[in-house]
Amino acid sequence: MMGYVFATGSCWTCGKMFTFNPVRVPSVKDGNGVRQPICRDCMEHANKIRQERGLEPFPIPADAYEPCDENELQF
């Protein structure tokens, strides 16, 4: 039997609640070194600005906002 997992949290940038793949969601480390998730809207906005400035966009994994296989989690 296999299970799936998704996390629910607030975006570090805008504060909006959203669900995400806890393994692949784009994130930043806060002042304490803890990974904080970034929602799709904020990632797409950041990438638009980066592209306008001639920079490469940050990668957004295709499954970043989908559930993950429970076996991908590391405890």
Secondary structure, 3 states (H helix, E strand, C coil): CCCEECEEEECCCCCCEEEECCCCCCEEECCCCCEEECCHHHHHHHHHHHHHCCCCCCCCCCCCCCCEEHHHCCC
